[in-house]
Amino acid sequence: MSANCAYESPEMTKLLGETLRPGGFDLTAKGISWCNWRSDHQLLDLGCGQGATVRYLNDEWGLSAKGIDPSQQLITMARKKGCDEEFMIGRGEAIPFADASFDGVLSECTLSLMDDLDQTLSEVHRVLKNRGYFFITDVYARKPEMLDELKNDPFKSCMRGLYDLDRFKDRLSKRGFQVILAEDHSELLKQLLVKTIFAYGSMNEFWKKTAGNCAAGFQETLKMCKPGYYMMIARKEK
Ligand SMILES: C[S@@+](CC[C@H](N)C(=O)[O-])C[C@H]1O[C@@H](n2cnc3c(N)ncnc32)[C@H](O)[C@@H]1O
């Protein structure tokens, strides 16, 4: 079962609600205020899932956002709850919009799922206007020296795509972004872990329910990398 399928699973929605990530809208609200986005700005939610953030940006903040996601099932759910034209099938590696279309791009818990992260960063850079903001929240490895073990695990989930935050910042700057803000929010991942164990008995049980038996043993490998969660804001500089 693929990582995307895990996000289509009803178990995932039962646990997380419509926002398929740790912490709900708390960090999103912080990011919006920080980036100072206005109603005449165009925003893109990369990997929008069920569209919760797009609705939040448009309905609660009066902003103008669109979302793309490769999952037909999640886009159908998003369209049912929102406006048809706000949501499109699309992948981070080939964003279906023209150059300099957006003042801001949000990527909440999705970069770690990209098949080609560098290509995705180039695409975000391409669709952003000059000095546009890239708002990112995602998982990372607090013990990056153990990442090779995880990459070799056959189970594919966003947790397998954990990266080394220092190397990620280098990749951003090589692609013409300046990192303006980086904060650790690992407490949100911890809260989610506790909630999951409370609901399923163990993380292994949860992975098995959402992703099938291929998840067996994954949790042990994952723990070695000490997963954390971060928020970052980067600006397109050149
Ligand atoms: C953890 S969920 C987060 C969804 C949404 N951002 C949210 O916070 O509710 C990850 C999402 O990334 C999407 N995804 C997976 N691969 C992707 C890709 N290559 N490009 C864009 N989105 C992708 C999945 O379909 C899924 O909806």
The ligand as an SDF file (V2000), in Angstrom:
LIG
                    3D

 27 29  0  0  0  0  0  0  0  0999 V2000
    0.0890   14.0540    5.6580 C   0  0  0  0  0  0  0  0  0  0  0  0
   -0.9950   14.3520    4.3290 S   0  0  0  0  0  0  0  0  0  0  0  0
   -1.2200   16.1120    4.5300 C   0  0  0  0  0  0  0  0  0  0  0  0
   -2.4010   16.6550    3.7790 C   0  0  0  0  0  0  0  0  0  0  0  0
   -2.6670   18.1380    3.9990 C   0  0  0  0  0  0  0  0  0  0  0  0
   -1.5440   18.9650    3.6770 N   0  0  0  0  0  0  0  0  0  0  0  0
   -3.0420   18.3570    5.4500 C   0  0  0  0  0  0  0  0  0  0  0  0
   -2.1930   18.8090    6.2080 O   0  0  0  0  0  0  0  0  0  0  0  0
   -4.1850   18.0320    5.7950 O   0  0  0  0  0  0  0  0  0  0  0  0
    0.0920   14.2640    2.9290 C   0  0  0  0  0  0  0  0  0  0  0  0
   -0.5410   14.6260    1.6120 C   0  0  0  0  0  0  0  0  0  0  0  0
    0.4930   14.7080    0.6150 O   0  0  0  0  0  0  0  0  0  0  0  0
   -0.0430   14.2130   -0.6000 C   0  0  0  0  0  0  0  0  0  0  0  0
    1.0800   13.8390   -1.5010 N   0  0  0  0  0  0  0  0  0  0  0  0
    1.7330   12.6770   -1.5950 C   0  0  0  0  0  0  0  0  0  0  0  0
    2.6400   12.7160   -2.5750 N   0  0  0  0  0  0  0  0  0  0  0  0
    2.5730   13.9530   -3.1130 C   0  0  0  0  0  0  0  0  0  0  0  0
    3.2390   14.6120   -4.1920 C   0  0  0  0  0  0  0  0  0  0  0  0
    4.1900   14.0000   -4.9030 N   0  0  0  0  0  0  0  0  0  0  0  0
    2.8880   15.8880   -4.4980 N   0  0  0  0  0  0  0  0  0  0  0  0
    1.9270   16.5350   -3.7660 C   0  0  0  0  0  0  0  0  0  0  0  0
    1.2630   15.9440   -2.7410 N   0  0  0  0  0  0  0  0  0  0  0  0
    1.5780   14.6820   -2.4150 C   0  0  0  0  0  0  0  0  0  0  0  0
   -0.9000   13.0170   -0.1430 C   0  0  0  0  0  0  0  0  0  0  0  0
   -1.8290   12.6330   -1.1200 O   0  0  0  0  0  0  0  0  0  0  0  0
   -1.5470   13.6060    1.1110 C   0  0  0  0  0  0  0  0  0  0  0  0
   -2.7440   14.2680    0.8210 O   0  0  0  0  0  0  0  0  0  0  0  0
  1  2  1  0
  2  3  1  0
  2 10  1  0
  3  4  1  0
  4  5  1  0
  5  6  1  0
  5  7  1  0
  7  8  2  0
  7  9  1  0
 10 11  1  0
 11 12  1  0
 11 26  1  0
 12 13  1  0
 13 14  1  0
 13 24  1  0
 14 15  1  0
 14 23  1  0
 15 16  2  0
 16 17  1  0
 17 18  1  0
 17 23  2  0
 18 19  1  0
 18 20  2  0
 20 21  1  0
 21 22  2  0
 22 23  1  0
 24 25  1  0
 24 26  1  0
 26 27  1  0
M  CHG  2   2   1   9  -1
M  END
$$$$
